[in-house]
């Protein structure tokens, strides 16, 4: 098949990433692997010779989005000589269906092979690859560290410290797709961190399915965080996906010891009712969660909390929902993410009786959302006039998109300001002037 580029030009790739920041980290691994095989990054999916879609299938809505993106990409492929590659969780879960129902997909592979993406493509499409010795190694190094290519245009980077999970939460399909918990060696985490910093990242976000399980020993995780926090070239470190248990409690002293750890605690509670938590195969209670968040706020000035709740798990009653409402009104977590329970075949919760009807689940989600948004108005009001440490994430025609250190990239609120000569990656301070439902408007003051 005739190429769309000259024979002397290396083929190009583009990675579309769906789902959470953990998938972004996996896409970065694929990115490096593809570069090492001599491919060059394309500016858009349509302009690429290889379009890789890193998929998500955590809940039904994520699966629907994945399928839609694949089908949209099939339409693009029909007009070009592009190769379409489907990767990750959906490919792991539905590989047979992809082969049978979407023949336009040229290659698919599941989780755990992200770092092998380049060699897998070379093996599948040998005529599209040049001999490696023809590719200039110094050019490769510049490409890897260039901020102008995909995923290096932001002042932050996600670094994955493990994969898989051993928790066995009754609602979660991840262990089926990702397997049992596996640490990344400390040296590998440090290498990934330093490479991201060399590429221009000023904020490193540590991610995994279960960050606090690292090493199965809190001391190993503490050692890893200390080592990264002590890197003089890193201004900001963010910890993500901290399961709300005693391990997270042990980490809180680090927030006080290291000012560069972001004032941000992300800890997904999933529910408050002890009855529902037991059914979910999770631990915790109203009092433990409240004490955990209180301690975090005491140790880290201006810390803000992000958590999540699943509504409509089998057996949940309105009394259980009321516990969530009381918790939000009492503890006032600054960021709350809500999910309607999505039964996943292969999980422990799939066969449980007593699941509320979808319409009732939606009503409960809206009830909790309304309570949270009322609380958020008061939180926003308290921010007016305050000055926060912040970083510039994006410059648009309308101004600058600024993010407080209390907000994680890509998932939390932002502050809109005038650009005033700012550039992406600038650190400084922003004063909050007003707010919308979630985002804010402010003035850059440094």
JOKA-V889122 format. One record per residue. N is the residue number from 0. RES is the residue in one small letter. SS is DSSP state (H for helix, E for strand, L for the rest). D_CENTER is the distance of its C-alpha to the mean C-alpha in whole Angstrom. Layout:
BEGIN
n: {N N}
res: {RES RES}
ss: {SS SS}
d_center: {D_CENTER D_CENTER}
END
This chain:
BEGIN
n: {0 1 2 3 4 5 6 7 8 9 10 11 12 13 14 15 16 17 18 19 20 21 22 23 24 25 26 27 28 29 30 31 32 33 34 35 36 37 38 39 40 41 42 43 44 45 46 47 48 49 50 51 52 53 54 55 56 57 58 59 60 61 62 63 64 65 66 67 68 69 70 71 72 73 74 75 76 77 78 79 80 81 82 83 84 85 86 87 88 89 90 91 92 93 94 95 96 97 98 99 100 101 102 103 104 105 106 107 108 109 110 111 112 113 114 115 116 117 118 119 120 121 122 123 124 125 126 127 128 129 130 131 132 133 134 135 136 137 138 139 140 141 142 143 144 145 146 147 148 149 150 151 152 153 154 155 156 157 158 159 160 161 162 163 164 165 166 167 168 169 170 171 172 173 174 175 176 177 178 179 180 181 182 183 184 185 186 187 188 189 190 191 192 193 194 195 196 197 198 199 200 201 202 203 204 205 206 207 208 209 210 211 212 213 214 215 216 217 218 219 220 221 222 223 224 225 226 227 228 229 230 231 232 233 234 235 236 237 238 239 240 241 242 243 244 245 246 247 248 249 250 251 252 253 254 255 256 257 258 259 260 261 262 263 264 265 266 267 268 269 270 271 272 273 274 275 276 277 278 279 280 281 282 283 284 285 286 287 288 289 290 291 292 293 294 295 296 297 298 299 300 301 302 303 304 305 306 307 308 309 310 311 312 313 314 315 316 317 318 319 320 321 322 323 324 325 326 327 328 329 330 331 332 333 334 335 336 337 338 339 340 341 342 343 344 345 346 347 348 349 350 351 352 353 354 355 356 357 358 359 360 361 362 363 364 365 366 367 368 369 370 371 372 373 374 375 376 377 378 379 380 381 382 383 384 385 386 387 388 389 390 391 392 393 394 395 396 397 398 399 400 401 402 403 404 405 406 407 408 409 410 411 412 413 414 415 416 417 418 419 420 421 422 423 424 425 426 427 428 429 430 431 432 433 434 435 436 437 438 439 440 441 442 443 444 445}
res: {x x x x x x x x x x x x x x x x x x x x x x x x x x x x x x x x x x x x x x x x x x x x x x x x x x x x x x x x x x x x x x x x x x x x x x x x x x x x x x x x x x x x x x x x x x x x x x x x x x x x x x x x x x x x x x x x x x x x x x x x x x x x x x x x x x x x x x x x x x x x x x x x x x x x x x x x x x x x x x x x x x x x x x x x x x x x x x x x x x x x x x x x x x x x x x x x x x x x x x x x x x x x x x x x x x x x x x x x x x x x x x x x x x x x x x x x x x x x x x x x x x x x x x x x x x x x x x x x x x x x x x x x x x x x x x x x x x x x x x x x x x x x x x x x x x x x x x x x x x x x x x x x x x x x x x x x x x x x x x x x x x x x x x x x x x x x x x x x x x x x x x x x x x x x x x x x x x x x x x x x x x x x x x x x x x x x x x x x x x x x x x x x x x x x x x x x x x x x x x x x x x x x x x x x x x x x x x x x x x x x x x x x x x x x x x x x x x x x x x x x x x x x x x}
ss: {L L L L L L L L L L L E E E E E E L L L H H H H H H H H H H H H H H H H L L L E E L L L L L L L L E E E E E E L L L L H H H H H H H H H H H H H H H H H H H L L L L E E E E E E H H H H H H H H H H H H H L L L L L E E E L L L L H H H H H H H H H H H L H H H L L L H H H L L H H H H H H H H H L L L L L L L L L L E E E E E L E E L L L L L L L L L L H H H H H L L L E E L L H H H H H H H H H H H H H L L L L E E E E E L L L H H H H H H L H H H H H H H H H H H H L L L L L L E E E E L L L L L L H H H H H H H H H H H H L L L E L L E E E L L L E L L L H H H H H H L L L L L L H H H H H H H H H H H H H H L L L L E E E E E E E E L L L L L L H H H H H H H H H H H H H H L L L E E E E E E L L L L L L L L L L L L L L L L L H H H H H H H H H H H H H H H H H H H H H H H H H H L L L E E E E E E E E E E L L E E E E E E L L L L L L L L L L E E E L L L L L L L L L E E E E E E E E E L L L L E E E E E L L}
d_center: {37 38 35 34 34 37 38 37 34 31 29 25 22 19 15 14 10 9 7 3 2 5 6 6 8 10 11 12 14 16 16 18 20 21 23 25 26 28 25 25 22 23 22 21 21 25 26 24 26 24 21 18 16 13 13 11 14 13 15 18 16 13 16 19 16 16 20 20 18 20 24 23 23 26 28 27 28 31 32 31 32 28 26 24 21 19 16 14 14 16 19 19 20 22 23 27 26 25 28 30 29 27 30 28 25 27 25 22 21 18 16 17 18 16 18 21 20 23 26 25 25 28 30 29 30 33 35 32 31 34 35 33 36 36 33 33 31 31 30 27 26 26 24 21 22 22 20 21 19 16 13 16 17 14 15 12 10 8 10 10 13 13 13 15 16 19 19 20 19 21 19 16 17 14 17 19 17 15 18 19 18 18 18 17 20 21 22 19 17 19 20 16 16 19 19 16 18 21 19 19 16 17 14 12 9 10 7 9 10 12 13 16 18 18 21 22 24 23 25 23 20 22 23 20 19 22 22 19 20 24 23 25 23 20 20 17 15 12 12 9 9 13 15 18 21 23 21 19 22 23 21 22 25 22 21 25 26 23 23 20 18 16 18 15 15 12 14 13 17 17 21 24 27 28 29 26 24 27 26 23 23 22 23 24 26 27 28 26 23 25 26 23 22 25 25 22 23 27 26 23 25 23 20 18 16 13 14 14 17 18 21 24 24 27 30 28 31 31 32 29 27 29 28 24 26 28 25 24 27 28 25 23 20 18 15 15 13 16 16 19 20 19 22 21 24 24 22 25 24 25 29 29 32 31 28 29 30 27 29 29 25 25 27 26 22 24 26 23 22 25 26 22 23 27 25 23 26 28 25 24 28 28 26 29 30 28 27 23 22 20 19 19 16 18 22 23 27 27 25 23 19 19 16 18 16 16 13 9 9 8 8 11 15 16 20 22 25 28 27 30 30 26 24 20 20 22 22 25 25 25 27 26 29 28 25 24 22 19 19 22 25 26 28 27 30 29}
END
